[in-house]
Amino acid sequence: MAYQVAVADSVFPNLDPAREVLSRVGATLTLAPEPTPEAIMRLAKDADAILVTYAKITGDMIRQLTRCRIVSRFGIGVDNVDIPEATKKGIVVTKVPDYCIDEVSDHTMALLLAAVRKIPFVSAQVHGGTWKMPNVVPIHRLRGTVLGLVGFGRIPQLVVPKAQAFGMTVMAYDPYVPKEVFAGAGVEGVDFPTLLASSDYVSIHSPLVPETKNLFGAEAFRQMKRTAYLVNTARGPIIDEAALAAALDAKLIAGAALDVMAQEPPPAGHALFGRDNVILTPHTSFYSEESLVELQTKAAQEVVAVLEGKAPRNPVNPEALHVTR
């Protein structure tokens, strides 16, 4: 039997790594010409599997699928897939939580260092012909400061030794992580208000779920130190961007460094644009040439496992594997 695998959307230069993995079971891989529901469904309706990056796989789309057994995401989060509807249909949804952890943890530290040392701001000044050291005042020493991590999964756990190498003390908030995990990493587990009040720098690493949407709003910014910087390499909607702009205007915090935003790309004239104390990168923290190959390979391996009747490594809804189709 020749399996058909639909690719809803792609950010990759090519799909050769995924195609190579899928060829082991004789699967044919086809990319939708555009990431619209109509274009995706023309390929996916009768496909055996779907690979997806950022495109929405809605409940209405899932209800139309006739043969699909797995939706495998090229990524860590799965907030673009209607998981309850997939579960009802007996379609397992998978993710790749163990790719790009080096890249995102490195990018986290790069954003933090660039913000604290005011590198983009002063570099722009020098390029513009201004060589004035006093323009960066004040800058504070990293050693002895506190980094607060919101979420304590694989990526923030890898941030810990990198931050500690700079002499920082690390604390973390994650109500789902056992105390011994914090202790084993040399990190103090604290509640959210304590983290906000105690941290010189706050880095977000939590998933986007109803409980975390707009977690960083006006109330959170009021609890942070006025000298604190906020870093986000997780999901944009965790921050209320209007509240962040207001907090920066009111000097409630010192600055922010964001790799993700609520709308990507953000609209022209966004309230965070043009600020010397805000660093923005276009959702690139996951990227390296090596991580892209790893991501495609691992996502495709999940498809192969399910098509062969085996259990996938990282199912989001394992109960779907037991639904009678």
Secondary structure by P-SEA (a helix, b strand, c coil): cbbbbbbcccccccaaaaaaaacccbbbbbbbccccaaaaaaccccccccccccccccaaaaaacccccccccccccccccaaaaaaaacbbbbbbcccaaaaaaaaaaaaaaaaaaaaaaaaaaaaacccccccccbbbbcccbbbbbccccaaaaaaaaaaaaabbbbbbbbccccaaaaaaacbbbbcaaaaaacccbbbbbccccccccccccaaaaaaccccbbbbbcccccccaaaaaaaaaaaccccccccccccccccccccccccccccccccccccccaaaaaaaaaaaaaaaaaaaaccccccccccccccccc
